[in-house]
């Protein structure tokens, strides 16, 4: 459908009288983004779900739009002031409490991996995992569980396995008999890819 036809459908069927073909073209180019009501109307005009238009959501805003929620809806569900939530969404820096974090994950149906990504906590999780594989992993289980809003029992298997994998690489690096620059590089690469290692072992979303 041409932009003009889509705009006409949104105006006629969904009361979006302000929508023009220029809006549609800008959304297609990615130079502008529709609001939640506009996205819902656009999806209706194109006979698809909002999530199909966004693809795989990557940001907190995209997850909210894919679910068809307005900012006020998510703010209310998480117990946050609208302006406070809007600031977190625009900056990608989540500062909510553990209760608010759990509410956010629930209302947007976020997997633990999606939650960590959209709230900008990747770096903090990576550092905790670095510490866990390099020292006693048990000492970091509580902090990682709190960050993920997960049960500590779910983390025991993945952390134990990752600790063993990394320590085996480091043992090979330090061993006079088997040490090599290749094994040392493998250890560094393991740390660089530690989030991927973790998510491949972590239990699937509940």
VEXMIKE-109213 format. One line per field, with one value per residue: x, y, z of N, C-alpha, C in turn. Coordinates in pm, whole numbers. Example, Ala and Ser with C-alpha at 12.3 -4.5 7.8 and 13.67 -1.06 7.14 Angstrom:
<sites>
n_east (1319,1285)
n_north (-569,-225)
n_up (780,708)
ca_east (1230,1367)
ca_north (-450,-106)
ca_up (780,714)
c_east (1320,1290)
c_north (-330,3)
c_up (780,787)
</sites>
This chain:
<sites>
n_east (84,46,189,-6,-248,-238,-234,-486,-650,-596,-697,-968,-1067,-972,-982,-759,-707,-501,-301,-88,37,301,370,359,562,784,791,847,1103,1236,1292,1120,903,605,344,206,-83,-91,69,-86,-311,-192,-108,-358,-461,-297,-354,-224,-27,93,351,459,525,731,924,1185,1179,1407,1457,1336,1124,1040,956,740,572,526,362,146,102,55,272,175,36,234,380,191,147,392,418,538,610,487,660,905,924,920,1160,1346,1293,1364,1635,1736,1827,1759,1627,1462,1311,1352,1098,957,1099,1034,763,773,892,688,457,538,606,874,1163,1430,1673,1592,1504,1741,1884,1723,1711,1961,2150,2345,2626,2672,2587,2770,3010,2965,2952,3209,3351,3244,3328,3596,3658,3520,3230,2997,2982,2877,2627,2392,2390,2370,2128,1956,1981,1867,1617,1569,1548,1786,1858,1828,2054,2276,2362,2433,2635,2824,2906,3010,3218,3384,3450,3591,3801,3936,4037,4213,4386,4509,4643,4830,4973,5284,5333,5117,5047,4978,4984,4752,4564,4555,4445,4200,4090,4061,3882,3666,3583,3513,3290,3113,2847,2697,2769,2653,2373,2317,2313,2143,1825,1528,1293,1037)
n_north (-120,222,514,718,578,425,625,737,521,512,757,738,501,497,743,907,1192,1368,1242,1212,1132,1196,1142,861,801,904,736,497,546,569,807,921,828,647,724,532,502,573,373,147,207,218,-48,-167,-60,-184,-444,-611,-716,-488,-561,-686,-481,-355,-547,-736,-620,-384,-184,-24,143,37,-218,-143,-16,-232,-383,-226,-28,285,543,625,399,204,338,359,87,13,170,417,769,944,1116,1040,773,817,953,753,575,723,769,519,425,250,296,192,34,-300,-412,-250,-314,-583,-551,-410,-600,-785,-651,-584,-828,-918,-1109,-1231,-1167,-971,-777,-701,-596,-381,-209,-118,-258,-433,-398,-399,-656,-807,-744,-856,-1124,-1162,-1141,-1360,-1588,-1564,-1577,-1702,-1839,-1872,-1661,-1452,-1506,-1410,-1132,-1134,-1269,-1084,-871,-981,-1040,-1305,-1651,-1771,-2036,-2104,-2007,-2146,-2375,-2265,-2074,-2230,-2399,-2212,-2105,-2328,-2369,-2132,-2141,-2370,-2282,-2084,-2237,-2389,-2185,-2104,-2329,-2489,-2698,-2715,-2456,-2173,-1903,-1906,-2027,-1834,-1620,-1732,-1730,-1455,-1397,-1543,-1393,-1157,-1241,-1308,-1255,-1376,-1642,-1678,-1631,-1840,-2051,-1994,-2054,-2081,-1810,-1755)
n_up (0,-75,85,102,86,319,514,466,542,817,897,823,944,1204,1318,1310,1233,1187,1055,776,445,463,728,728,545,680,902,775,680,914,1035,1206,1478,1549,1788,2064,2026,1754,1641,1693,1538,1286,1259,1253,1015,837,876,1067,1355,1609,1697,1475,1307,1438,1463,1615,1934,2075,2252,2554,2493,2245,2323,2483,2293,2122,2278,2283,2472,2638,2764,3011,3094,3153,3345,3549,3605,3709,3927,3911,3877,3596,3452,3557,3471,3194,3158,3225,3019,2791,2831,2868,3106,3372,3692,3877,4168,4310,4325,4144,3918,3883,3830,3592,3419,3422,3317,3059,2967,2969,2903,3118,2986,2799,2978,3114,2899,2792,3005,3040,3193,3118,3138,3415,3483,3333,3464,3717,3644,3544,3785,3915,3767,3795,4061,4362,4263,4410,4587,4447,4367,4496,4434,4154,4121,4238,4060,3831,3919,3985,4090,4314,4301,4038,3927,4009,3857,3591,3670,3803,3594,3410,3563,3585,3315,3252,3439,3356,3113,3205,3359,3166,3039,3230,3277,3259,3093,2915,2852,2639,2400,2260,2431,2626,2486,2437,2691,2736,2532,2620,2842,2713,2578,2771,2847,2645,2689,2938,2895,2723,2891,3096,3253,3047,2975,3215)
ca_east (0,119,172,-133,-357,-228,-277,-632,-709,-584,-790,-1108,-1108,-925,-995,-630,-726,-378,-203,-74,132,436,392,387,694,886,800,913,1246,1293,1327,1023,841,466,306,139,-211,-64,118,-201,-392,-114,-117,-494,-476,-218,-404,-119,-7,197,483,508,580,853,1024,1228,1202,1542,1460,1220,1014,992,879,612,489,488,252,33,80,99,367,99,-1,349,413,92,168,516,413,629,560,494,781,1020,933,954,1303,1418,1275,1437,1779,1777,1887,1654,1665,1351,1338,1334,954,921,1162,952,639,806,910,558,363,588,639,1016,1248,1542,1770,1536,1501,1877,1925,1649,1731,2100,2224,2438,2761,2676,2579,2896,3112,2936,2988,3357,3394,3200,3409,3735,3679,3421,3103,2889,2978,2814,2494,2287,2388,2321,1986,1885,1980,1777,1491,1561,1573,1929,1875,1839,2185,2384,2414,2506,2756,2922,2958,3093,3339,3469,3501,3692,3918,4010,4113,4322,4481,4586,4729,4938,5045,5410,5329,5015,5016,5008,4919,4618,4475,4538,4350,4070,4039,4016,3762,3557,3535,3447,3162,3058,2702,2644,2785,2556,2236,2300,2300,2041,1694,1443,1201,925)
ca_north (0,348,592,791,485,389,743,748,417,552,868,697,392,509,881,977,1295,1444,1160,1234,1041,1232,1066,722,797,927,613,395,580,563,941,954,708,670,707,405,498,575,241,56,239,177,-194,-199,-25,-279,-578,-689,-681,-386,-622,-720,-359,-318,-652,-775,-499,-374,-83,-22,207,-56,-322,-82,3,-363,-431,-135,50,424,567,631,262,137,412,320,-53,0,256,529,893,939,1185,959,660,867,984,626,518,801,758,378,400,211,317,147,-60,-440,-433,-185,-391,-703,-507,-375,-725,-852,-580,-589,-968,-920,-1216,-1172,-1108,-846,-679,-652,-517,-255,-120,-73,-324,-530,-379,-442,-803,-861,-732,-956,-1254,-1165,-1170,-1495,-1693,-1546,-1605,-1801,-1801,-1871,-1532,-1351,-1553,-1322,-1006,-1161,-1301,-959,-793,-1046,-1076,-1449,-1740,-1806,-2177,-2112,-1959,-2234,-2455,-2184,-2013,-2336,-2443,-2105,-2098,-2440,-2345,-2026,-2186,-2464,-2202,-2018,-2341,-2421,-2070,-2097,-2456,-2489,-2801,-2694,-2316,-2116,-1774,-1935,-2049,-1705,-1544,-1794,-1681,-1317,-1401,-1592,-1280,-1063,-1300,-1372,-1245,-1480,-1770,-1685,-1645,-1971,-2150,-1954,-2114,-1998,-1719,-1826)
ca_up (0,-81,208,101,115,460,590,452,626,958,921,806,1033,1342,1365,1314,1131,1165,982,632,381,510,851,691,482,784,981,693,672,1048,1081,1310,1535,1587,1928,2086,1953,1610,1601,1694,1420,1169,1250,1210,873,758,910,1133,1496,1627,1709,1342,1248,1508,1455,1749,2014,2130,2356,2642,2417,2144,2393,2524,2175,2070,2362,2265,2594,2646,2874,3136,3133,3213,3467,3650,3641,3785,4043,3889,3821,3449,3405,3596,3379,3061,3159,3220,2886,2691,2854,2873,3237,3466,3831,3959,4276,4270,4304,4019,3810,3863,3768,3453,3346,3410,3230,2921,2938,2933,2951,3192,2895,2747,3086,3135,2782,2774,3119,3041,3300,3061,3191,3555,3485,3281,3568,3820,3589,3544,3922,3953,3705,3833,4205,4406,4202,4510,4655,4362,4327,4548,4359,4019,4135,4265,3937,3736,3987,3962,4204,4320,4265,3892,3885,4054,3746,3494,3725,3828,3465,3355,3645,3545,3179,3254,3514,3272,3017,3276,3400,3046,3011,3327,3284,3182,2990,2813,2830,2508,2378,2211,2544,2692,2405,2456,2818,2715,2448,2705,2921,2623,2535,2891,2850,2557,2759,3046,2845,2660,2997,3192,3222,2959,3042,3277)
c_east (87,96,40,-250,-358,-278,-428,-702,-705,-680,-935,-1153,-1073,-925,-866,-628,-599,-277,-206,24,275,470,433,527,805,902,873,1063,1313,1335,1230,960,697,446,236,3,-190,-15,4,-289,-322,-123,-255,-515,-403,-255,-292,-111,101,337,544,572,714,963,1061,1258,1341,1551,1333,1101,955,911,742,519,440,370,130,1,126,196,294,63,113,388,318,118,292,519,507,554,581,623,906,1036,976,1103,1384,1409,1359,1588,1829,1845,1778,1703,1553,1396,1318,1187,909,980,1080,821,661,818,776,468,407,628,784,1083,1360,1644,1720,1538,1639,1920,1856,1667,1877,2186,2323,2577,2774,2671,2711,3005,3091,2975,3139,3408,3361,3288,3555,3765,3583,3284,2990,2871,2901,2672,2384,2275,2332,2172,1904,1874,1879,1637,1464,1585,1720,1955,1888,1979,2299,2446,2493,2636,2864,2987,3050,3225,3436,3530,3615,3818,4001,4094,4233,4428,4570,4684,4852,5023,5172,5405,5233,4984,5056,4939,4777,4521,4453,4438,4209,4007,3986,3888,3642,3497,3461,3307,3083,2906,2638,2655,2677,2415,2212,2277,2186,1907,1611,1347,1081,795)
c_north (125,426,666,703,446,505,759,645,453,666,820,595,413,653,958,1087,1373,1370,1190,1132,1071,1159,923,709,814,803,504,419,569,699,992,824,739,658,572,399,497,439,141,80,197,26,-236,-172,-124,-424,-666,-647,-575,-444,-658,-598,-322,-421,-695,-649,-500,-275,-91,39,111,-169,-267,-67,-130,-421,-339,-51,194,436,564,491,193,206,371,178,-73,89,375,654,890,1002,1105,841,706,899,856,565,591,788,614,342,374,225,275,51,-203,-470,-371,-258,-515,-666,-472,-501,-794,-783,-584,-730,-981,-1046,-1153,-1105,-976,-738,-617,-560,-382,-159,-79,-137,-429,-521,-427,-594,-863,-854,-835,-1096,-1270,-1205,-1314,-1603,-1683,-1576,-1717,-1760,-1791,-1735,-1426,-1390,-1458,-1194,-1025,-1192,-1175,-875,-848,-1068,-1225,-1525,-1781,-1950,-2195,-2078,-2055,-2312,-2374,-2126,-2117,-2382,-2339,-2093,-2209,-2418,-2242,-2071,-2287,-2390,-2137,-2118,-2379,-2309,-2070,-2223,-2450,-2589,-2767,-2550,-2267,-1982,-1794,-1954,-1920,-1618,-1601,-1747,-1539,-1312,-1449,-1477,-1178,-1111,-1357,-1363,-1351,-1617,-1786,-1710,-1780,-2080,-2119,-2016,-2023,-1913,-1796,-1773)
c_up (0,48,215,135,263,547,585,539,772,990,922,911,1179,1394,1375,1207,1099,1079,832,575,425,640,818,632,584,871,904,686,807,1101,1186,1357,1573,1737,1942,2014,1801,1560,1595,1571,1292,1149,1202,1062,783,790,968,1279,1508,1633,1575,1274,1310,1485,1596,1830,2077,2244,2441,2569,2316,2207,2434,2404,2118,2149,2354,2387,2575,2763,3008,3188,3208,3344,3580,3698,3728,3909,4033,3844,3670,3398,3440,3502,3240,3051,3150,3080,2783,2707,2851,3003,3339,3609,3926,4068,4226,4245,4173,3899,3778,3793,3622,3368,3323,3310,3083,2878,2893,2987,3033,3100,2838,2855,3108,3021,2778,2891,3135,3149,3250,3124,3334,3566,3438,3388,3679,3771,3580,3682,3961,3893,3749,3979,4247,4353,4303,4575,4575,4321,4371,4465,4219,4022,4157,4137,3838,3791,3967,4092,4201,4278,4114,3843,3918,3939,3645,3547,3753,3697,3403,3431,3604,3408,3180,3327,3435,3167,3084,3322,3282,3013,3102,3336,3200,3069,2878,2782,2692,2495,2331,2326,2621,2618,2421,2587,2807,2634,2528,2786,2834,2583,2652,2898,2761,2622,2867,2994,2778,2765,3093,3154,3133,3039,3095,3223)
</sites>
